[in-house]
Amino acid sequence: MVGPERPQFVLFGSSIIQFSYSNEGWGALLAHIYARKADIVLRGYSGWNSRRAVQILDQVFPKDAAKQPSLVIVYFGGNDSIEPHATGLGPHVPLSEYIENVRKIAIHLKSLSEKTRVIFLTTPPVSDEQIRAHLSDRIDMVRTNESCRIYSEACLEVCREMNLKAIDLWTATQQIDNWETVCLTDGVHFSPEGSKIAVKEILRVIKEANWEPSLHWKAMPTEFSEDSPYDPVSPEGKTVNVSELDLLGNFQWE
């Protein structure tokens, strides 16, 4: 492990998590925004469902770890919502089992530490037409936007019951005009614009949460932010500490 020690944010889930560092993904955006503030750790497993997630909880999040994460962002549901295959194989998980698996994941994560915070992401929408065009020749599955809605609402209901933070990606994504082509690349996974929606919603929830200490990026200390005679020099001949300058691009994150 390298130092200094920082808060750790773990992204845990299926391909929406695993691919979140590619194609200007939302995981990479979070790592950029939280640079020198928190370490963003990826634990994504493409193709997985909530059943497999429950089976490896103790391996990914051991209760006796010397350091526990400050925040875990969880996403499972899209693969669970795929319709059952005639062979009995495949990622489908019945809705009732999915609901129990979300509860099990939440209970385990909340038990790690009093300071471990949890946010669940619901299943984003999918474009049935794009899935047929991009994925039907490789994967024999039926995945519809209606099934995503059902599993998304189930996740939200569990989080309300357990007083957990949740982000309704199914609804938020569809607020964008032409979301099927603007927010998705293959009918399932996020484009850069879709990832911006995810990050905006995550930051909003973190900012509004009544957590002590706050995990919002503007409220967290910046590592080695003290002034130094070795800082860059401005046109006025004074050193400038660039650690707090707005270096996050044109998009205004809150």
C-alpha positions in Angstrom: 0.0 0.0 0.0 1.2 3.5 -0.8 0.7 6.5 1.4 -0.5 8.9 2.6 -3.6 7.0 3.5 -6.7 8.4 1.8 -10.5 7.6 2.1 -11.3 4.7 -0.2 -14.4 4.7 -2.5 -15.2 1.2 -3.9 -17.3 0.8 -7.0 -18.8 -2.7 -6.8 -20.9 -4.3 -9.5 -21.2 -5.7 -13.0 -20.1 -4.3 -16.4 -21.5 -0.8 -15.6 -18.8 -0.8 -12.9 -16.1 -2.7 -14.8 -16.3 -0.5 -17.9 -16.5 2.7 -15.9 -12.9 3.6 -16.5 -13.2 3.3 -20.3 -14.7 5.6 -22.9 -14.6 8.7 -20.6 -16.6 6.6 -18.1 -18.1 7.7 -14.8 -15.5 5.8 -12.7 -12.7 7.7 -14.4 -14.6 11.0 -13.9 -14.9 10.3 -10.2 -11.2 9.5 -10.0 -10.4 12.8 -11.7 -12.8 14.8 -9.4 -11.5 13.1 -6.3 -7.8 13.3 -7.2 -5.7 14.0 -4.1 -8.8 13.5 -1.9 -9.9 9.8 -2.2 -8.8 6.6 -3.9 -11.5 5.2 -6.3 -11.2 1.4 -6.3 -12.8 -0.7 -9.0 -14.4 -4.1 -8.2 -16.4 -4.7 -11.3 -17.3 -8.0 -12.8 -18.8 -7.9 -16.3 -21.8 -10.2 -16.8 -22.4 -10.9 -13.1 -25.7 -10.8 -11.3 -26.6 -10.2 -7.6 -26.5 -14.0 -6.9 -22.8 -14.1 -7.7 -22.2 -10.9 -5.8 -23.6 -12.3 -2.6 -21.4 -15.4 -2.9 -18.1 -13.3 -2.9 -19.0 -10.5 -0.5 -16.6 -11.8 2.2 -13.8 -12.0 -0.3 -14.2 -8.5 -1.7 -15.2 -6.9 1.6 -13.7 -8.9 4.4 -15.0 -7.7 7.8 -11.6 -8.1 9.4 -9.8 -5.8 6.9 -7.4 -3.3 8.6 -9.0 -0.5 6.6 -12.6 -0.3 5.5 -14.0 1.8 2.6 -15.5 5.2 3.3 -18.0 4.7 0.5 -19.3 1.8 -1.6 -21.2 2.4 -4.7 -23.1 -0.7 -5.7 -24.7 -1.7 -9.0 -26.4 -5.0 -9.8 -29.7 -5.6 -11.5 -29.4 -5.3 -15.3 -28.2 -8.8 -15.8 -30.6 -10.1 -13.1 -33.5 -8.6 -15.2 -32.7 -10.6 -18.3 -35.5 -13.0 -19.1 -34.9 -16.7 -18.2 -33.2 -18.7 -20.9 -34.8 -22.0 -22.2 -31.7 -23.9 -21.1 -31.9 -22.8 -17.5 -28.5 -21.1 -17.9 -27.8 -17.4 -17.9 -27.8 -14.5 -15.5 -31.5 -14.2 -14.8 -32.4 -13.9 -11.1 -36.1 -13.8 -10.1 -37.3 -10.5 -8.8 -37.9 -11.8 -5.2 -34.4 -13.2 -5.0 -32.9 -10.1 -6.4 -34.6 -8.1 -3.7 -33.2 -10.4 -1.0 -29.8 -10.2 -2.5 -29.8 -6.4 -2.4 -30.7 -6.6 1.2 -27.9 -9.1 1.9 -25.3 -6.8 0.1 -26.5 -3.8 2.0 -26.4 -5.5 5.4 -22.9 -6.8 4.8 -21.6 -3.4 3.7 -23.2 -1.6 6.6 -21.6 -4.0 9.0 -18.0 -3.2 7.8 -17.7 0.0 9.8 -19.9 2.8 11.3 -18.2 5.1 8.8 -18.8 3.0 5.7 -21.4 4.7 3.6 -23.4 3.0 0.8 -25.1 4.2 -2.4 -27.0 1.8 -4.7 -27.3 2.6 -8.4 -30.5 1.3 -10.0 -30.6 -0.4 -13.4 -30.3 2.2 -16.1 -32.6 2.0 -19.1 -31.7 0.0 -22.2 -32.5 0.5 -25.8 -34.2 -2.7 -27.1 -33.4 -1.6 -30.7 -29.7 -1.1 -30.1 -29.4 -4.4 -28.2 -30.8 -6.2 -31.2 -28.4 -4.3 -33.5 -25.2 -4.6 -31.4 -25.5 -7.7 -29.2 -28.0 -10.2 -30.6 -25.4 -11.9 -32.8 -23.2 -12.6 -29.8 -25.5 -13.2 -26.8 -28.8 -15.1 -26.9 -30.8 -13.0 -24.3 -33.9 -11.0 -24.0 -33.4 -7.7 -22.1 -36.1 -5.1 -22.2 -36.4 -1.6 -20.8 -39.6 -2.6 -19.0 -37.8 -5.3 -17.1 -35.1 -2.8 -16.2 -37.8 -0.5 -14.8 -39.2 -3.3 -12.6 -35.8 -4.2 -11.1 -34.9 -0.5 -10.8 -38.0 0.2 -8.8 -37.4 -2.9 -6.6 -33.9 -1.6 -5.8 -35.3 1.8 -4.8 -37.9 0.2 -2.6 -35.4 -1.8 -0.7 -33.2 1.2 -0.2 -36.2 3.2 1.2 -37.0 0.4 3.6 -33.3 0.2 4.8 -32.8 4.0 4.8 -30.0 3.8 2.2 -29.1 6.2 -0.5 -30.1 5.2 -4.0 -29.9 6.8 -7.4 -32.6 6.2 -9.9 -30.5 5.9 -13.1 -33.5 4.5 -15.0 -35.4 7.8 -14.7 -32.5 10.2 -14.7 -31.1 8.9 -18.0 -34.4 9.1 -19.8 -34.7 12.8 -19.1 -32.2 13.4 -21.9 -33.5 13.9 -25.4 -32.7 11.0 -27.7 -31.2 9.2 -24.6 -31.0 5.9 -26.5 -28.3 7.2 -28.8 -26.9 10.0 -26.7 -26.4 8.2 -23.4 -25.8 4.6 -24.5 -23.2 3.0 -26.8 -24.6 -0.5 -27.5 -28.1 -0.2 -25.9 -26.8 -1.2 -22.4 -23.5 0.6 -21.5 -22.9 4.3 -21.0 -21.5 6.7 -23.5 -19.5 9.7 -22.1 -22.8 11.7 -21.9 -24.5 8.9 -20.0 -21.5 8.7 -17.6 -21.8 12.5 -16.9 -25.4 11.9 -15.8 -24.3 9.1 -13.4 -21.6 11.3 -11.9 -23.9 14.3 -11.5 -26.4 12.2 -9.6 -23.7 10.6 -7.4 -22.3 14.0 -6.5 -25.7 15.3 -5.8 -26.5 12.5 -3.4 -23.1 12.8 -1.6 -23.5 16.5 -1.3 -27.0 16.3 0.2 -26.2 13.4 2.5 -26.0 14.2 6.2 -22.7 12.3 6.6 -19.9 13.2 9.1 -17.4 13.7 7.7 -18.7 14.8 4.4 -17.5 12.8 1.4 -18.3 15.6 -1.1 -15.2 16.4 -3.0 -15.4 20.2 -2.3 -15.6 19.5 1.5 -12.7 17.0 1.6 -9.1 18.1 2.3 -6.6 18.0 -0.6 -3.5 16.0 -0.1 -0.3 18.2 0.2 -2.3 21.4 -0.4 0.0 23.7 1.5 1.8 26.6 -0.2 5.3 26.0 -1.3 8.1 28.1 -2.8 8.3 25.4 -5.5 4.7 26.1 -6.7 4.4 27.6 -10.2 4.9 31.3 -10.5 2.1 33.6 -11.7 2.6 36.6 -14.1 2.5 38.8 -11.0 5.6 37.0 -9.7 3.8 35.1 -6.9 3.6 31.4 -6.4 0.3 29.7 -7.2 -1.0 26.6 -5.4 -2.6 24.8 -8.3 -4.1 22.0 -6.2 -7.4 23.9 -5.7 -7.7 25.5 -9.2 -10.6 24.4 -11.4 -8.8 21.9 -13.5 -11.8 19.7 -14.0 -12.7 20.9 -17.5 -15.6 22.9 -18.8 -18.3 20.7 -17.2 -19.2 22.3 -13.9 -19.4 19.6 -11.3 -21.3 20.4 -8.0 
